[in-house]
Amino acid sequence: MASWSFIGDMHIRLVFDTPKTMTINATPQDLERLGLSDITAALSVAVANIRRVYGEPIAKPWTGGLMQVQGKSPDFDSSYFLDRAFWNGLLKEHPEGLVVGVPKRGGLLFTPLSNSKAVGTFRKGIGYLYTSSDRLRVSAAWYLFKDGQWSLFQQAPKQ
């Protein structure tokens, strides 16, 4: 399977969609056959395909000052974490950085770093969102997107 450790406890797994399922895992041989020589090239194609099929990501108010990122399919909302163009666009409004959490596939959340009240909401709720998501879990960590780069904001708790 074509998968990589990305950041924190987050892993990237590339899959192929079919009209009825998305569970066909891409293999390193598939990527080679498609001329995708590294993770950067593979992610570029993956994000372009997600945008083409599931639309541009949209940030909508959620709760406690948090924003939720959505596309046309909740199953793929967490994939917009990889969409640097989207996050760089938000940085124009919030150059101090964005605190981002992706506790489950349908739950990509963020708030500007400067919104201390919403960061507190994150602190209280992200663990519950992660643990209550069973098989849809993605990451228990928080991330910071600043200066066009991802970094770990708060590591996932040890289990």
N, C-alpha and C positions, 0 to 999 in steps of 0.2 A: 504494500500500500504506500502511496506517496503521502507522507506526513512528516511534519517537522515540529520540534519544540520551538515556540515563538518567543514568548516573554512570560515571566512569572510561571504560573501553572497552566498556561494556555498552549494548546497544540493546534496546528493547522492540519486538516485532512482534506485533500482534494478529491472530489467525487464528480461523476458524470450524471447529469439528469437524463431521464427518459420520460416519455409522456406520463408514466404511471408511478415512477419511483426515482429517488435520488441516492440510492444506496450502492450504486456501482462504484467501488473505490478505484481511483486512478492508481496506476502502478508507475514506478520509475520508467519502465519500458514505454508506457503510454506517453509520458512527458517527452521522452527521447524521440519517439515517432512523430510527435507534434512540433518538434524543433524547440522545445522549451528546456534550455540547458541548465537553468538554475531556478531557485525559489523566487527570485525577483521577477523573472520572466513569467513563471507560472502564475504568480499572484496578479500580475498585470492583466493577463488574459482572464483569470478567474473574476476579478473585480469588474472588468469590462463586460463579461458575460452576465454577471449578477445585475449590473445596471441595465443592460439591454433587456433581460427577461423580467426582472422584478422591479425595475424603475429606479429613479433617483432616490437616495435616502432623504427622509424628511424628519426634522426635529419637531416634536410636539410636546407641549407641557404635560407632565405626568402628575406627580404628587410631591409635596414638600419642597418645591423649588427645583426638582429634578426634571430633566427633559428625557424623552424616550425617542429613540431613532427607529423609524419604521419604513418599510418598503411595501410592496404589494403582497408579500407572503411572510407571515410571522416566522415561519421555519427558517428564513434566511436573514432575519433582522440582525442577528449576531455577526453575520458575515460582513456587514458594513463597518465593523471594527477595522477591517483591512483597507478601507477606502480612504487613503491619505488625502485625496483631493477634497473630500467632504470635510475632514477634520481641519485641513489647512484653511478652508473657507470659514469655518467657525472661529479659528484663531484670529482672523481679521477683526472680529468683534470682541474677542477675549484673549488678547496677547499674553495675559498672565498665565494662561494654560487652562486645560480642561481636565477635570477628574472624571474618569470613565470606568464604568463597571459593566461586565457582561456575564451576569450570574447564570443566565440560561439562554437557550436559542432564541426565544422571543422576548428577550429583556435586555436590550442594549441601552444603557442609561448614562447620562452625563450631567455635569454642572460646571460652570466656571469655577476655577480655584478660588476666586475672590468671594464667592457666595458661601460664607462660612456656615450659615444656617442649613443650606442644602447639603454641604459636605457632612454636617452632623447627621442629617437624615440618612445619608448614605451609610455612615458609620453604624447607625442603629439597625438598618434594614437589609443590607446586602447579604449578610450571613444567612438570614432567614430565606431570602429569595433563592440563594444558592442551595441550601440544604433541602428546601421544600420542592425542588425542581426534579428530583429523582433522575431519570435517564436523560433529561434535557439540559443538565448542568453543563456549563462551559468553564467558568473560572470563579474562584472565591477571592481572587486578588482585586485590587484597584489599580488603575493605571493613570499616568499623567501624560497628556499629549501637549507638548510645548516645543516651540522652535522647530516644528515639523518632525519631531521625533517622539517615539514612545519610550517611557521608562516606567519602572515599577513604583507606584505611589505607596501602596501598602501590600505587603506580601500576604498570600493566602495563609490562614491559620493552619498550624500543624494538626493533623488528624490522627 
